[in-house]
Amino acid sequence: MHFLQRIIFIISFVTWTHATGKIRSDCSCGEANIINRGRIVNGKEATKNKYPWLAAMYTPTEFMCGGSIISDRNILTAGHCIFYVDKPFSTYWVLGMHNQVLQDGDRYYIDHYSLHPKFHNFSVYDEYDMALVTVRGIIRFNRNIRPICLTLPNTDYTGKQMTVAGWGRLDDSKDAKMGTILQETNVHVKPPNDCAIEVARLVRYNDEAMICAHEKGTDSCSGDLGGPLFFESDVNRYEAIGVVSFGDGCARDFPGIYGKLSDMQTQLWIKQYIVDTNSDICSDPAHKIQSNYFNDVFKINF
């Protein structure tokens, strides 16, 4: 990272802590309901409300995409989930949901949204495929509705096991049905160079914008798009490192591609959006006081 970029990032983080809302002490990010300890292909059914940060996007007629709660007003999703909808302000999000047919959760309508500043739609894929949504009103946190933690900048997760979860199609057939009950599965992050080779026939792989992950016989699929790629970084502390973006079919040899959250410009965009929408964030259980979180960033050598 260049010296100037690091200075800008530090200033942005300090601004984030003081320019808006507050860091709430009555909630923590990334806490799953592990006391219950179950678009996914060949995954398993998740126990009810196991991952309380998961969100589901609907048009007036159908289920569309997944997403992640990151503050008390903001949801992180895929850029294409918003970009390709004719009337994005007619869509709504259901939080704390388990059954996507019953929509058994709390409903929130969109007040504002922002595509990633570098979002670009190509013919078969999207780059910097991320968007932030602000809902009307304040999200009411409870046992079933809580935000996920976000990864630190410029962190490498190559080889690590990750989780994807959603209500997407259950197999790769043309007539496959969407999952009724939340499904989850595990994938491993692949080295960028390997991924670039494996996806070259369809994609110009961009390591600043993308993460690629794969596991034989299981995958995210249509309908899971926009949901998080996440893992347990500490005891019951989960953090998102990516956003489900695209693939070539589901559960094939082609790896899944995810929007990369550890990119510096992406992190700055997210933090600034939280500031601009006057949103509050939850405390991070891995960092007892929020300044410790920023100190981790400052430890990068200039």
PAGU-26840 format. One line per field, with one value per residue (C-alpha): residue in three letters; chain; x, y, z; residue number from 1. Coordinates in Angstrom, 2 decimals. Layout:
// PAGU-26840
residuo c(ALA|...)
cadena c(A|...)
c1 c(X|...)
c2 c(Y|...)
c3 c(Z|...)
num c(NUM|...)
// end
This chain:
// PAGU-26840
residuo c(MET|HIS|PHE|LEU|GLN|ARG|ILE|ILE|PHE|ILE|ILE|SER|PHE|VAL|THR|TRP|THR|HIS|ALA|THR|GLY|LYS|ILE|ARG|SER|ASP|CYS|SER|CYS|GLY|GLU|ALA|ASN|ILE|ILE|ASN|ARG|GLY|ARG|ILE|VAL|ASN|GLY|LYS|GLU|ALA|THR|LYS|ASN|LYS|TYR|PRO|TRP|LEU|ALA|ALA|MET|TYR|THR|PRO|THR|GLU|PHE|MET|CYS|GLY|GLY|SER|ILE|ILE|SER|ASP|ARG|ASN|ILE|LEU|THR|ALA|GLY|HIS|CYS|ILE|PHE|TYR|VAL|ASP|LYS|PRO|PHE|SER|THR|TYR|TRP|VAL|LEU|GLY|MET|HIS|ASN|GLN|VAL|LEU|GLN|ASP|GLY|ASP|ARG|TYR|TYR|ILE|ASP|HIS|TYR|SER|LEU|HIS|PRO|LYS|PHE|HIS|ASN|PHE|SER|VAL|TYR|ASP|GLU|TYR|ASP|MET|ALA|LEU|VAL|THR|VAL|ARG|GLY|ILE|ILE|ARG|PHE|ASN|ARG|ASN|ILE|ARG|PRO|ILE|CYS|LEU|THR|LEU|PRO|ASN|THR|ASP|TYR|THR|GLY|LYS|GLN|MET|THR|VAL|ALA|GLY|TRP|GLY|ARG|LEU|ASP|ASP|SER|LYS|ASP|ALA|LYS|MET|GLY|THR|ILE|LEU|GLN|GLU|THR|ASN|VAL|HIS|VAL|LYS|PRO|PRO|ASN|ASP|CYS|ALA|ILE|GLU|VAL|ALA|ARG|LEU|VAL|ARG|TYR|ASN|ASP|GLU|ALA|MET|ILE|CYS|ALA|HIS|GLU|LYS|GLY|THR|ASP|SER|CYS|SER|GLY|ASP|LEU|GLY|GLY|PRO|LEU|PHE|PHE|GLU|SER|ASP|VAL|ASN|ARG|TYR|GLU|ALA|ILE|GLY|VAL|VAL|SER|PHE|GLY|ASP|GLY|CYS|ALA|ARG|ASP|PHE|PRO|GLY|ILE|TYR|GLY|LYS|LEU|SER|ASP|MET|GLN|THR|GLN|LEU|TRP|ILE|LYS|GLN|TYR|ILE|VAL|ASP|THR|ASN|SER|ASP|ILE|CYS|SER|ASP|PRO|ALA|HIS|LYS|ILE|GLN|SER|ASN|TYR|PHE|ASN|ASP|VAL|PHE|LYS|ILE|ASN|PHE)
cadena c(A|A|A|A|A|A|A|A|A|A|A|A|A|A|A|A|A|A|A|A|A|A|A|A|A|A|A|A|A|A|A|A|A|A|A|A|A|A|A|A|A|A|A|A|A|A|A|A|A|A|A|A|A|A|A|A|A|A|A|A|A|A|A|A|A|A|A|A|A|A|A|A|A|A|A|A|A|A|A|A|A|A|A|A|A|A|A|A|A|A|A|A|A|A|A|A|A|A|A|A|A|A|A|A|A|A|A|A|A|A|A|A|A|A|A|A|A|A|A|A|A|A|A|A|A|A|A|A|A|A|A|A|A|A|A|A|A|A|A|A|A|A|A|A|A|A|A|A|A|A|A|A|A|A|A|A|A|A|A|A|A|A|A|A|A|A|A|A|A|A|A|A|A|A|A|A|A|A|A|A|A|A|A|A|A|A|A|A|A|A|A|A|A|A|A|A|A|A|A|A|A|A|A|A|A|A|A|A|A|A|A|A|A|A|A|A|A|A|A|A|A|A|A|A|A|A|A|A|A|A|A|A|A|A|A|A|A|A|A|A|A|A|A|A|A|A|A|A|A|A|A|A|A|A|A|A|A|A|A|A|A|A|A|A|A|A|A|A|A|A|A|A|A|A|A|A|A|A|A|A|A|A|A|A|A|A|A|A|A|A|A|A|A|A|A|A|A|A|A|A|A|A)
c1 c(0.00|1.32|2.09|-0.62|-3.26|-2.46|-2.74|-6.12|-7.33|-6.32|-8.04|-11.16|-11.31|-10.85|-13.59|-15.85|-15.62|-16.56|-18.55|-21.79|-23.98|-22.12|-20.51|-23.25|-22.34|-25.66|-24.83|-21.86|-21.16|-20.62|-22.35|-24.06|-26.78|-24.53|-26.62|-28.76|-25.86|-27.60|-27.85|-26.39|-25.84|-25.20|-25.12|-27.01|-30.00|-28.96|-30.55|-33.10|-31.58|-28.09|-26.62|-28.65|-26.87|-28.34|-30.84|-33.12|-34.09|-37.51|-39.19|-43.00|-43.24|-40.23|-37.19|-34.07|-30.83|-29.09|-27.25|-25.57|-26.55|-23.51|-25.03|-28.38|-29.40|-27.17|-27.16|-24.28|-25.20|-24.02|-24.06|-25.83|-28.71|-29.55|-28.26|-30.45|-33.70|-36.05|-37.41|-34.98|-37.04|-39.94|-37.81|-37.69|-35.51|-36.60|-34.34|-34.30|-35.79|-35.49|-38.19|-38.06|-41.54|-43.16|-40.91|-40.88|-38.92|-39.06|-39.58|-37.65|-37.97|-35.06|-34.47|-31.18|-28.48|-24.94|-23.17|-19.44|-17.69|-15.84|-18.77|-18.71|-21.04|-19.45|-21.35|-20.98|-19.83|-19.57|-16.46|-16.40|-19.79|-20.97|-23.70|-24.80|-28.44|-29.94|-33.33|-36.12|-35.98|-33.64|-33.09|-34.31|-31.57|-32.56|-31.54|-32.52|-31.28|-27.70|-24.84|-21.76|-18.22|-16.21|-12.70|-9.62|-8.00|-5.42|-5.86|-5.03|-7.30|-5.81|-6.46|-8.88|-12.28|-15.24|-19.01|-21.68|-25.35|-28.54|-31.87|-30.62|-31.19|-30.51|-28.98|-27.60|-30.53|-32.56|-35.71|-34.06|-36.15|-35.02|-34.32|-37.24|-35.14|-31.76|-28.88|-25.17|-21.97|-18.18|-15.67|-11.93|-10.30|-8.05|-4.71|-5.27|-2.86|-4.59|-7.96|-6.89|-5.94|-9.08|-11.50|-9.60|-11.98|-14.77|-13.27|-10.37|-9.60|-8.96|-7.33|-8.27|-11.96|-12.42|-11.92|-12.32|-13.37|-14.30|-15.15|-15.82|-19.51|-20.86|-21.30|-23.36|-25.89|-28.49|-30.43|-27.46|-26.00|-25.31|-24.91|-21.68|-18.59|-17.65|-15.80|-15.40|-12.25|-12.53|-14.85|-18.34|-17.02|-17.81|-16.54|-17.41|-14.58|-16.60|-19.96|-21.35|-21.04|-21.08|-19.86|-20.28|-23.25|-23.22|-20.97|-18.92|-15.13|-15.38|-14.83|-17.25|-16.29|-16.92|-16.58|-13.49|-14.11|-10.49|-9.60|-8.60|-10.89|-13.79|-13.24|-13.12|-16.34|-18.14|-16.96|-17.86|-21.32|-21.96|-20.96|-23.09|-26.22|-25.92|-25.80|-24.63|-22.35|-22.12|-19.00|-16.58|-16.06|-12.54|-11.56|-12.80|-12.64|-13.07|-9.74|-7.98|-9.57|-8.04|-4.69|-4.58|-4.80|-2.10|0.36|0.91|4.49|4.89)
c2 c(0.00|3.47|5.90|8.38|5.63|4.54|8.10|8.56|5.23|6.16|9.55|7.87|5.37|8.09|10.11|7.04|6.83|10.48|11.80|9.91|7.91|5.83|2.48|0.67|-1.18|-3.02|-5.26|-7.08|-7.89|-11.42|-13.39|-16.51|-18.38|-21.37|-22.59|-24.15|-26.22|-26.84|-20.18|-23.58|-26.81|-30.03|-28.11|-28.73|-27.09|-24.44|-24.33|-21.56|-18.07|-19.49|-16.58|-13.52|-11.13|-12.79|-10.75|-11.59|-9.21|-9.40|-7.64|-7.34|-10.70|-12.85|-13.58|-12.08|-12.05|-12.36|-9.78|-9.05|-6.64|-4.46|-1.63|-0.53|0.91|-0.75|-4.02|-5.19|-7.07|-7.66|-4.70|-6.65|-7.42|-3.70|-2.80|-5.24|-4.51|-2.21|-0.49|-0.93|1.27|-1.16|-3.93|-4.82|-6.84|-9.49|-9.85|-12.64|-15.01|-18.80|-19.80|-17.71|-18.79|-17.75|-14.67|-15.27|-12.18|-8.39|-6.41|-3.24|-1.15|0.56|4.24|4.65|2.58|2.94|0.78|0.29|3.27|0.84|-1.46|-2.51|-4.88|-6.99|-9.36|-12.44|-11.08|-7.98|-6.43|-4.81|-6.48|-4.88|-2.47|-0.92|-0.42|1.86|0.83|3.08|3.48|1.72|-2.03|-3.48|-5.82|-8.90|-12.55|-13.19|-9.93|-8.78|-7.49|-9.38|-8.08|-6.98|-8.11|-5.93|-4.36|-6.18|-9.53|-12.76|-15.75|-18.15|-21.76|-20.93|-22.58|-20.25|-20.54|-19.48|-19.55|-18.65|-19.60|-20.14|-23.00|-26.45|-27.99|-27.01|-28.19|-25.78|-26.40|-26.36|-24.79|-22.17|-23.38|-22.91|-23.22|-21.54|-23.73|-23.53|-25.09|-24.67|-23.71|-22.95|-19.75|-20.45|-18.74|-15.76|-17.04|-20.43|-18.75|-16.46|-19.50|-21.48|-18.68|-17.23|-18.64|-16.42|-13.79|-11.38|-12.09|-8.95|-9.68|-6.26|-6.83|-10.60|-13.63|-17.10|-20.11|-23.67|-27.07|-30.11|-30.98|-27.96|-24.28|-21.15|-20.78|-18.48|-16.89|-16.95|-14.01|-10.99|-13.07|-13.14|-15.33|-15.53|-17.49|-17.81|-15.78|-16.10|-17.95|-17.07|-14.02|-14.23|-11.82|-11.34|-11.33|-11.45|-11.07|-13.86|-12.60|-15.21|-18.54|-20.80|-22.89|-24.33|-26.95|-27.45|-27.28|-23.50|-21.76|-19.30|-15.62|-13.21|-9.45|-8.74|-6.80|-6.44|-4.15|-0.72|1.35|-0.97|-0.54|3.24|3.23|1.10|3.22|6.47|5.18|4.25|7.81|9.41|7.47|8.33|4.68|3.08|0.06|-2.66|-3.23|-5.90|-8.73|-9.32|-5.75|-4.71|-1.03|0.14|2.02|-1.35|-2.20|0.90|0.18|-3.10|-1.04|1.37|-1.50|-1.76|-0.72|2.44)
c3 c(0.00|-0.86|1.96|0.91|0.68|4.23|5.55|3.81|5.19|8.76|8.50|7.11|9.97|12.60|10.90|10.96|14.75|15.30|12.36|12.84|15.19|17.71|18.36|20.20|23.39|23.52|20.54|19.03|15.40|14.12|16.87|15.52|17.37|17.91|20.81|18.06|16.69|10.12|-3.93|-2.09|-4.01|-2.04|1.22|4.45|6.05|8.56|11.99|12.37|12.63|13.04|11.08|12.16|9.75|6.65|4.66|1.72|-1.08|-2.77|-5.64|-5.40|-7.20|-6.27|-4.14|-5.73|-3.73|-0.41|1.65|5.00|7.76|8.61|10.66|12.06|8.68|6.07|4.13|1.94|-1.25|-4.83|-7.19|-9.90|-7.51|-7.60|-11.06|-12.98|-11.12|-13.05|-9.94|-7.04|-4.73|-5.04|-3.53|0.13|2.51|4.99|8.03|10.61|8.03|7.85|5.35|2.16|1.04|4.32|4.59|8.33|9.36|9.58|6.36|5.49|2.32|0.57|1.29|-0.60|-2.27|-3.61|-6.17|-5.65|-7.31|-9.59|-10.33|-13.99|-15.78|-18.52|-20.80|-18.59|-15.22|-13.02|-11.47|-8.02|-7.72|-4.49|-3.38|-0.11|0.78|3.40|4.73|5.93|9.68|12.09|12.04|15.32|16.56|18.52|18.78|15.15|13.61|14.15|11.97|10.81|11.37|8.34|7.49|7.93|4.85|2.73|4.51|2.68|3.28|0.73|1.74|4.54|4.82|4.42|4.74|2.27|3.16|1.34|-0.19|-3.75|-6.19|-4.76|-7.90|-11.29|-13.42|-15.54|-13.53|-10.10|-7.34|-4.87|-1.37|0.99|4.14|4.60|3.37|4.16|2.86|3.09|0.41|0.42|-0.84|-3.82|-4.62|-6.96|-9.60|-9.73|-9.93|-12.76|-14.83|-14.01|-14.91|-17.88|-20.50|-19.16|-16.87|-16.64|-13.00|-10.94|-7.59|-6.22|-6.92|-6.59|-4.35|-5.75|-3.68|-4.50|-3.04|-5.17|-5.39|-3.50|-4.31|-4.04|-6.86|-8.38|-5.52|-3.12|-5.01|-2.82|0.34|2.34|2.14|5.82|8.50|12.27|13.00|16.79|19.17|17.87|16.03|12.30|9.68|6.02|3.49|0.26|-1.48|-3.68|-7.26|-10.05|-11.42|-14.43|-13.37|-9.85|-8.21|-11.36|-11.71|-12.27|-8.90|-7.38|-7.66|-4.78|-4.44|-2.32|0.91|2.05|-0.86|0.47|-1.75|-0.99|2.74|2.41|0.39|3.02|5.97|4.23|3.33|6.96|7.92|5.22|6.18|9.90|10.88|14.12|14.24|16.87|18.95|17.83|20.39|19.06|19.97|23.39|22.54|18.98|18.98|19.16|15.83|14.30|15.95|14.04|10.87|12.02|12.56|8.80|8.12|6.03)
num c(1|2|3|4|5|6|7|8|9|10|11|12|13|14|15|16|17|18|19|20|21|22|23|24|25|26|27|28|29|30|31|32|33|34|35|36|37|38|39|40|41|42|43|44|45|46|47|48|49|50|51|52|53|54|55|56|57|58|59|60|61|62|63|64|65|66|67|68|69|70|71|72|73|74|75|76|77|78|79|80|81|82|83|84|85|86|87|88|89|90|91|92|93|94|95|96|97|98|99|100|101|102|103|104|105|106|107|108|109|110|111|112|113|114|115|116|117|118|119|120|121|122|123|124|125|126|127|128|129|130|131|132|133|134|135|136|137|138|139|140|141|142|143|144|145|146|147|148|149|150|151|152|153|154|155|156|157|158|159|160|161|162|163|164|165|166|167|168|169|170|171|172|173|174|175|176|177|178|179|180|181|182|183|184|185|186|187|188|189|190|191|192|193|194|195|196|197|198|199|200|201|202|203|204|205|206|207|208|209|210|211|212|213|214|215|216|217|218|219|220|221|222|223|224|225|226|227|228|229|230|231|232|233|234|235|236|237|238|239|240|241|242|243|244|245|246|247|248|249|250|251|252|253|254|255|256|257|258|259|260|261|262|263|264|265|266|267|268|269|270|271|272|273|274|275|276|277|278|279|280|281|282|283|284|285|286|287|288|289|290|291|292|293|294|295|296|297|298|299|300|301|302)
// end
